[in-house]
C-alpha cells in the first residue's frame, strides 16, 4: 500500500514537472529572455570576432547596431543571428553599411544609430585589416591602409560618439562603455606584420589615454589585446612578398587550436570584461605572457622575435624589393642578407 502511494506521488510530481516545462516551452519568445535594453554598436560586425560579439550580446538581450563595408555580408550576419536564435527579431539588429576611414560616414553612423534606438551603451571598435609580409616588400600604401582602418576608424567613431556618451553619463547612472579591439601586436612588434603592428600600437595608446581621461566622467574604456584567434581573418588578410609562403605560416598559426583561441571564447571573455569595467584584457595565455615579457624584458622579446624572423619566416621577394627601389647584396662570409637602398632605375 505504502509503495503504491509513493509511486503515485512520484508520478504526480513528474507529471507536474513535465507540464511546467511544456508550458514554459509554449510561452511567447519575447517573455523567455530577460532583455537588458542595452544598445551595442559593433564595427566590423559582419563576420569573425565582430559577429561573435554580436551573438554574445544578442543572447544577453541587447539591441545591436552592426556596421561594415559590405552590405551583403551585413545581411548574412543578421540572418545568422536569427538562425542561431541570438536575437528575437530582425528589428533588434540595425544594419548600417559604412566606410569608417571616412569621418563623415562615422558621424553619420553614430547619428543614425542614436536616431533609431535613442542611445548607444557600448561602442565596440572592432574593424580591422591585416597586412602580412616582410618589411622589405611592404609598400607605403600598406601602412596607410592599416592606419586608416585599424586606428583612424576607431578614432572617428569614438570622436563622433563621445558627445552622446558624455551626455548620457551626466543624466544617467550609466555613461556607457568604449571597447577597442587592439591586439597583442599592440604590445610587442611581431615580424612580418609591421603595418598591422604600427596601427595596433597606436590604437593601444589611444585606448589607454581614453581610459585615463574618461573613467572619472562615468565612461568605461576597455582595451582588448588578444593573441591569435580563430576568426577566419586569414582568408581576408593581404599577403605580400612570397605571398603563398606568407599565407601558409599565417593561416597555420591562426587555425591551430593550441595557439589560437576560439572566437566564441574570445567574445565571452570580452563580454564579461566590459561588464566588469576592466581597463584591459588579453585572451590567450601566450598573449598574457608576451605582454608581460614585453614590459619587463623588452630586449629579450625583441631578440626572440628576430630569431623567429630569421629562422621560421619566409624571406623577402627580390622582385618586389626591386619594384620598391631596393637591391640585394649577399655576403658569402656571413650568408646574411643586407639591404642597400638605391634609386629605382624606372624613376630615373
C-alpha angles and dihedrals in degrees: 000000000000091000092052091049091050090048091051093050091048090050091050092051092049091047090052092050092049092048092050092049091049092049091050091049091053095051116113110270094241091066095050098068127059103231114212093190092222116152111219122189115199123187115208085024100149099083147357118018092352092059092044090053090049090053093048094049091041091056087054089057099257124149111235138219110193123189134182137137097256114075094195092052090050091052090048090050092055091048090051091052091050093047091051090049090238091134130033100221142008086246089068091066120063114193118205118174111210144153101226094193082080109074091206091059090046090055091047090051093055094044092049093048093050093045089053102041101018097237148019118232101174126027112193114192100201105140113119148146132211127221113195125191144079120298092246090064100040112106121212088252089068091059092047092050093049094047092046095052105028098039116014095043088060091046091050096050093043092049091050095046099042099082090053093047092049091051090050090050091053095049103035139037091247119060092179134237140273117209120192115196101210123154143239079257085073089063102046133010114258113200120246091025101076100137089047093045094049092051093046092049087054092048093050091052092047092048095048090049091051090053091052093051102038107037096084089046092062100259117119118214120195123191113205117202106178126176121222115333132188094240099134088245092131088075090060099041121113113238126199136173110030087004100187093050091046091051091047097056094040095048091047092053093044094050101042109107095212092052101034128052121228113258091234092056091046092051091050093051091049091048093054094042092054091047089052092048094238116175097216141001139180121206111211129044088240091056092047091052094043092051092053095044090051089054100046101027109025094159091054094050091048091050091051090049090052090052090051090050093048100045108021109033129070120263122246124278110254094206093056091046089056090051089054092049101262131126130194129239115188121203110214090199097058099018085220121141114235127181132227116189112221133167114277108250089223090061095054 
